[in-house]
Protein backbone atom coordinates (compact mmCIF):
# COMPACT_ATOMS: atom_id res chain seq x y z
CA UNK A 1 0.00 0.00 0.00
CA UNK A 2 1.39 3.39 -0.99
CA UNK A 3 1.57 6.37 1.32
CA UNK A 4 -1.23 8.18 -0.60
CA UNK A 5 -3.56 5.19 -0.27
CA UNK A 6 -2.81 4.93 3.47
CA UNK A 7 -3.67 8.60 3.99
CA UNK A 8 -6.88 8.18 1.99
CA UNK A 9 -8.08 5.40 4.29
CA UNK A 10 -7.62 7.35 7.53
CA UNK A 11 -10.64 9.71 7.18
CA UNK A 12 -12.94 6.73 6.70
CA UNK A 13 -11.54 4.98 9.74
CA UNK A 14 -11.89 8.14 11.80
CA UNK A 15 -15.49 8.60 10.64
CA UNK A 16 -16.29 4.99 11.55
CA UNK A 17 -14.62 5.35 14.93
CA UNK A 18 -16.48 8.63 15.61
CA UNK A 19 -19.78 6.97 14.70
CA UNK A 20 -19.08 4.08 17.07
CA UNK A 21 -18.23 6.52 19.87
CA UNK A 22 -21.48 8.45 19.36
CA UNK A 23 -23.39 5.18 19.41
CA UNK A 24 -21.73 4.10 22.68
CA UNK A 25 -22.41 7.49 24.28
CA UNK A 26 -26.05 7.44 23.17
CA UNK A 27 -26.47 3.89 24.50
CA UNK A 28 -24.83 4.81 27.83
CA UNK A 29 -27.03 7.89 28.33
CA UNK A 30 -30.20 5.99 27.35
CA UNK A 31 -29.57 3.03 29.67
CA UNK A 32 -28.46 5.36 32.49
CA UNK A 33 -31.56 7.56 32.29
CA UNK A 34 -34.00 4.65 31.94
CA UNK A 35 -32.42 2.67 34.78
CA UNK A 36 -32.43 5.70 37.06
CA UNK A 37 -36.07 6.50 36.30
CA UNK A 38 -37.17 2.89 36.82
CA UNK A 39 -35.23 2.60 40.10
CA UNK A 40 -36.52 5.87 41.57
CA UNK A 41 -40.10 5.20 40.46
CA UNK A 42 -39.98 1.69 41.91
CA UNK A 43 -38.73 3.01 45.23
CA UNK A 44 -41.61 5.47 45.42
CA UNK A 45 -43.94 2.46 45.46
CA UNK A 46 -41.74 0.60 47.96
CA UNK A 47 -41.73 3.39 50.55
CA UNK A 48 -45.00 2.33 52.30
CA UNK A 49 -43.90 -1.30 52.65
CA UNK A 50 -42.45 -3.44 55.42
CA UNK A 51 -39.30 -3.93 53.33
CA UNK A 52 -38.58 -0.21 53.42
CA UNK A 53 -39.47 -0.11 57.13
CA UNK A 54 -36.77 -2.72 57.69
CA UNK A 55 -34.20 -0.88 55.56
CA UNK A 56 -34.73 2.46 57.32
CA UNK A 57 -34.55 0.71 60.70
CA UNK A 58 -31.22 -0.89 59.76
CA UNK A 59 -29.83 2.47 58.65
CA UNK A 60 -31.02 4.03 61.93
CA UNK A 61 -29.45 1.23 64.01
CA UNK A 62 -26.11 1.44 62.20
CA UNK A 63 -26.05 5.23 62.60
CA UNK A 64 -26.94 4.88 66.29
CA UNK A 65 -24.17 2.30 66.73
CA UNK A 66 -21.59 4.80 65.48
CA UNK A 67 -23.05 7.72 67.46
CA UNK A 68 -23.11 5.61 70.63
CA UNK A 69 -19.31 5.50 70.43
CA UNK A 70 -19.25 9.29 70.51
CA UNK A 71 -22.02 9.99 73.03
CA UNK A 72 -25.25 8.18 73.86
CA UNK A 73 -27.69 7.14 71.15
CA UNK A 74 -30.88 5.09 70.99
CA UNK A 75 -33.33 4.08 68.27
CA UNK A 76 -37.03 4.49 69.10
CA UNK A 77 -36.31 5.55 72.67
CA UNK A 78 -39.08 4.69 75.14
CA UNK A 79 -39.50 8.26 76.41
CA UNK A 80 -41.17 9.19 73.10
CA UNK A 81 -44.26 7.12 73.83
CA UNK A 82 -45.56 4.70 76.44
CA UNK A 83 -46.99 1.69 74.65
CA UNK A 84 -48.84 -1.15 76.31
CA UNK A 85 -46.71 -4.23 75.71
CA UNK A 86 -49.49 -6.80 75.28
CA UNK A 87 -51.77 -4.62 73.14
CA UNK A 88 -48.93 -3.46 70.88
CA UNK A 89 -47.44 -6.92 70.39
CA UNK A 90 -50.88 -8.45 69.83
CA UNK A 91 -51.67 -5.83 67.19
CA UNK A 92 -48.38 -6.55 65.40
CA UNK A 93 -49.20 -10.27 65.47
CA UNK A 94 -52.66 -9.67 64.02
CA UNK A 95 -51.31 -7.44 61.24
CA UNK A 96 -48.67 -10.04 60.39
CA UNK A 97 -51.40 -12.66 60.00
CA UNK A 98 -53.44 -10.36 57.77
CA UNK A 99 -56.06 -9.29 60.31
CA UNK A 100 -56.98 -5.66 60.98
CA UNK A 101 -57.23 -5.88 64.76
CA UNK A 102 -56.19 -8.11 67.65
CA UNK A 103 -58.36 -9.90 70.18
CA UNK A 104 -57.88 -11.25 73.71
CA UNK A 105 -56.59 -14.55 72.35
CA UNK A 106 -53.75 -12.68 70.63
CA UNK A 107 -52.80 -10.99 73.90
CA UNK A 108 -52.59 -14.36 75.60
CA UNK A 109 -50.22 -15.65 72.90
CA UNK A 110 -47.65 -12.85 72.99
CA UNK A 111 -44.62 -12.39 75.22
CA UNK A 112 -44.80 -10.00 78.17
CA UNK A 113 -41.17 -8.88 77.77
CA UNK A 114 -40.42 -5.21 77.03
CA UNK A 115 -40.96 -4.10 73.44
CA UNK A 116 -37.91 -4.00 71.23
CA UNK A 117 -36.97 -0.93 69.18
CA UNK A 118 -38.04 -2.78 66.03
CA UNK A 119 -41.48 -3.52 67.51
CA UNK A 120 -41.98 0.09 68.59
CA UNK A 121 -41.01 1.34 65.13
CA UNK A 122 -43.16 -1.31 63.41
CA UNK A 123 -46.22 -0.33 65.42
CA UNK A 124 -45.67 3.36 64.70
CA UNK A 125 -45.03 2.79 60.98
CA UNK A 126 -48.11 0.63 60.44
CA UNK A 127 -50.51 2.78 62.49
CA UNK A 128 -49.20 5.90 60.75
CA UNK A 129 -49.97 4.41 57.31
CA UNK A 130 -53.41 3.31 58.47
CA UNK A 131 -54.24 6.85 59.58
CA UNK A 132 -52.71 8.57 56.54
CA UNK A 133 -51.30 6.44 53.67
CA UNK A 134 -49.46 9.45 52.21
CA UNK A 135 -47.69 10.37 55.42
CA UNK A 136 -43.89 10.04 55.27
CA UNK A 137 -42.36 8.57 58.41
CA UNK A 138 -39.16 6.98 59.68
CA UNK A 139 -37.53 5.51 62.81
CA UNK A 140 -36.58 8.00 65.55
CA UNK A 141 -32.95 8.36 66.57
CA UNK A 142 -32.15 10.07 69.88
CA UNK A 143 -28.54 11.31 70.18
CA UNK A 144 -27.01 12.87 73.30
CA UNK A 145 -23.57 14.38 72.74
CA UNK A 146 -23.35 15.80 76.27
CA UNK A 147 -25.46 14.98 79.30
CA UNK A 148 -27.50 17.63 81.13
CA UNK A 149 -30.81 18.06 82.91
CA UNK A 150 -32.93 17.50 79.79
CA UNK A 151 -31.11 14.34 78.75
CA UNK A 152 -31.24 13.00 82.31
CA UNK A 153 -35.01 13.51 82.37
CA UNK A 154 -35.41 11.59 79.11
CA UNK A 155 -33.18 8.74 80.26
CA UNK A 156 -35.03 8.53 83.58
CA UNK A 157 -38.35 8.44 81.71
CA UNK A 158 -37.05 5.47 79.74
CA UNK A 159 -36.07 3.73 82.96
CA UNK A 160 -39.50 4.33 84.52
CA UNK A 161 -41.28 2.98 81.42
CA UNK A 162 -39.14 -0.15 81.46
CA UNK A 163 -39.75 -0.71 85.18
CA UNK A 164 -43.49 -0.20 84.84
CA UNK A 165 -43.63 -2.68 81.98
CA UNK A 166 -41.73 -5.21 84.08
CA UNK A 167 -43.72 -4.35 87.24
CA UNK A 168 -40.54 -3.30 89.06
CA UNK A 169 -41.21 -2.02 92.61
CA UNK A 170 -38.46 0.59 92.38
CA UNK A 171 -40.35 2.71 89.86
CA UNK A 172 -41.62 5.01 92.64
CA UNK A 173 -38.08 5.98 93.60
CA UNK A 174 -37.29 6.78 89.96
CA UNK A 175 -40.50 8.79 89.73
CA UNK A 176 -39.47 10.97 92.65
CA UNK A 177 -36.10 11.63 91.01
CA UNK A 178 -37.86 12.51 87.77
CA UNK A 179 -40.12 15.01 89.55
CA UNK A 180 -37.05 16.62 91.11
CA UNK A 181 -35.32 16.97 87.72
CA UNK A 182 -38.48 18.37 86.12
CA UNK A 183 -38.71 20.96 88.92
CA UNK A 184 -35.08 21.96 88.31
CA UNK A 185 -35.70 22.29 84.59
CA UNK A 186 -38.86 24.37 85.14
CA UNK A 187 -36.99 26.67 87.53
CA UNK A 188 -34.17 26.99 85.03
CA UNK A 189 -36.54 27.96 82.22
CA UNK A 190 -38.18 30.53 84.51
CA UNK A 191 -34.70 31.86 85.36
CA UNK A 192 -35.20 31.09 89.05
CA UNK A 193 -32.04 28.98 89.44
CA UNK A 194 -29.04 31.27 89.09
CA UNK A 195 -25.74 29.57 88.35
CA UNK A 196 -27.48 26.41 87.10
CA UNK A 197 -27.69 25.61 83.41
CA UNK A 198 -28.85 22.78 81.24
CA UNK A 199 -25.68 21.53 79.56
CA UNK A 200 -27.46 18.97 77.41
CA UNK A 201 -26.40 18.71 73.78
CA UNK A 202 -29.20 16.67 72.24
CA UNK A 203 -30.15 16.01 68.64
CA UNK A 204 -33.24 13.85 68.06
CA UNK A 205 -34.01 13.17 64.40
CA UNK A 206 -36.20 11.00 62.21
CA UNK A 207 -34.59 8.93 59.47
CA UNK A 208 -37.11 9.43 56.66
CA UNK A 209 -36.81 7.67 53.25
CA UNK A 210 -34.86 10.61 51.78
CA UNK A 211 -32.18 10.00 54.45
CA UNK A 212 -31.68 6.42 53.29
CA UNK A 213 -29.68 7.51 50.21
CA UNK A 214 -31.61 5.14 47.94
CA UNK A 215 -31.72 7.83 45.24
CA UNK A 216 -27.95 8.26 45.29
CA UNK A 217 -27.37 4.50 45.22
CA UNK A 218 -29.83 4.21 42.32
CA UNK A 219 -27.77 6.71 40.32
CA UNK A 220 -24.58 4.76 41.09
CA UNK A 221 -26.18 1.45 40.07
CA UNK A 222 -27.48 3.01 36.84
CA UNK A 223 -24.02 4.34 35.96
CA UNK A 224 -22.50 0.88 36.55
CA UNK A 225 -25.13 -0.94 34.48
CA UNK A 226 -25.04 1.57 31.64
CA UNK A 227 -21.28 1.44 31.10
CA UNK A 228 -20.32 -0.94 28.25
CA UNK A 229 -18.28 -3.71 29.83
CA UNK A 230 -18.46 -7.36 30.88
CA UNK A 231 -21.19 -8.37 33.34
CA UNK A 232 -18.52 -9.82 35.60
CA UNK A 233 -16.96 -6.38 35.97
CA UNK A 234 -20.37 -4.80 36.51
CA UNK A 235 -21.02 -7.23 39.36
CA UNK A 236 -17.69 -6.30 40.95
CA UNK A 237 -18.72 -2.63 40.81
CA UNK A 238 -22.11 -3.32 42.37
CA UNK A 239 -20.89 -5.70 45.09
CA UNK A 240 -18.12 -3.31 46.14
CA UNK A 241 -19.81 0.01 45.42
CA UNK A 242 -23.23 -0.34 47.09
CA UNK A 243 -21.81 -1.12 50.58
CA UNK A 244 -19.44 1.83 50.14
CA UNK A 245 -22.37 4.11 49.27
CA UNK A 246 -24.28 2.82 52.29
CA UNK A 247 -21.29 3.35 54.58
CA UNK A 248 -20.80 6.90 53.32
CA UNK A 249 -24.45 7.63 54.10
CA UNK A 250 -24.01 6.34 57.67
CA UNK A 251 -20.98 8.59 58.00
CA UNK A 252 -23.02 11.50 56.59
CA UNK A 253 -25.83 10.94 59.11
CA UNK A 254 -23.29 10.69 61.93
CA UNK A 255 -21.62 13.98 61.02
CA UNK A 256 -24.99 15.72 60.64
CA UNK A 257 -26.13 14.45 64.06
CA UNK A 258 -22.99 15.83 65.71
CA UNK A 259 -23.43 19.18 63.96
CA UNK A 260 -27.09 19.22 64.97
CA UNK A 261 -26.23 18.58 68.62
CA UNK A 262 -23.58 21.32 68.72
CA UNK A 263 -25.41 23.88 66.57
CA UNK A 264 -28.56 24.62 68.55
CA UNK A 265 -29.48 27.44 66.13
CA UNK A 266 -29.66 24.87 63.28
CA UNK A 267 -28.04 27.39 60.88
CA UNK A 268 -24.91 25.34 60.19
CA UNK A 269 -26.88 22.10 60.36
CA UNK A 270 -29.31 23.25 57.66
CA UNK A 271 -26.43 24.39 55.46
CA UNK A 272 -24.59 21.08 55.85
CA UNK A 273 -27.76 19.02 55.38
CA UNK A 274 -29.30 20.85 52.44
CA UNK A 275 -26.21 21.97 50.50
CA UNK A 276 -22.80 20.74 51.62
CA UNK A 277 -23.44 17.03 52.03
CA UNK A 278 -25.61 16.82 48.92
CA UNK A 279 -22.71 18.07 46.82
CA UNK A 280 -20.12 15.95 48.65
CA UNK A 281 -22.20 12.80 48.20
CA UNK A 282 -22.62 13.34 44.45
CA UNK A 283 -18.88 14.00 44.07
CA UNK A 284 -18.14 10.83 46.03
CA UNK A 285 -20.45 8.76 43.80
CA UNK A 286 -18.68 10.05 40.69
CA UNK A 287 -15.26 9.38 42.27
CA UNK A 288 -16.11 5.77 43.17
CA UNK A 289 -17.53 5.19 39.68
CA UNK A 290 -14.35 6.58 38.06
CA UNK A 291 -12.19 4.34 40.27
CA UNK A 292 -14.25 1.36 39.12
CA UNK A 293 -13.83 2.33 35.45
CA UNK A 294 -10.09 2.91 35.81
CA UNK A 295 -9.11 -0.08 37.97
CA UNK A 296 -11.73 -2.70 37.09
CA UNK A 297 -13.11 -2.01 33.61
CA UNK A 298 -9.84 -0.89 31.99
CA UNK A 299 -7.65 -3.38 33.80
CA UNK A 300 -5.94 -5.83 31.48
CA UNK A 301 -5.50 -9.44 32.62
CA UNK A 302 -1.92 -10.20 33.53
CA UNK A 303 -0.13 -12.47 31.09
C-alpha positions, 0 to 999 in steps of 0.5 A: 500500500502506498503512502497516498492510499494509506492517507486516503483510508484514515478519514474513513476509519476516523469517521467509523470510529467517531460513529461508534463513539457516538453510538456508545455514548447514546447507548450509555445515556439511554440506559443510564436515564431509563435505569435511574427513572425505573429505580426511583419510580420503583422506590416510590412504590416501595416506601410504604412497605415493610421492606422499606421499614426494615431498611430504614430501621437498619440504617437508623441502628447502624447510625446509632451504633456509630453515634453511641461510640461518641455519646449516647444514642438510641433508636425508638427511645421509650420516652417518646411514647408509652406503649402497652406491651401486650396490646402493641405486640398483639396488634403486630401479630394480628397485622402479620397474620393479615387481620386488621385488629387483635383480640384477647386470644392474641394478647394471651399468645404474645410475650410480656417482655419489654418491646424491642426498638423494632417492635416500637417502630413497626407499630408506629409505621403501620398505624401511621400508614393506616391513619394517613397512607401518604404520610412520610415517616421513619424511625426515631434516633435520639442522640445525646452528645453531652449529658444535662438536665434534659437528657437526664429527664429523658433517660429517667423516663425510659427507665421508669417505662421499662420498670413499669412494663416489668412491674418493678417495685423501684419505679416510685423511687425513679418517679421521685427523682424525675419530679425533682429533675423536672422541677429543676428544669422548670426553675431553670426555664423561669430563670429562678435557678441562678448559676445552674444551666442545662448543659445537654447537647441533644439532637433527636431526628427521624430517618425518613426515606430521603435520608436512606440515600436510595436515590444516590445509590440508584444513580450509582447502580445506573451508571455501573449498568449503563457502562459498556463492559463485561457483566462480571466487571459490573457485578464487581462494581455493584458488590463493592460500590453499594456497601461503600455508598451505604457506609458513606451515608451512615458517615453523613448521618453521623456527622450531621447528628454531631453538627445538629447537637452542637449547633442549637441554632440549626443554621450550620446544620441546615447548610450542611444538610441541604447543600454541603453534604448533597454536593459531597455525596454526588462527588463521592459517587462520581469518584467511586464510579471513576475508580471502578472504570479505571481499575476494574473495567480498563484493567488488562489481565496479567499475562 
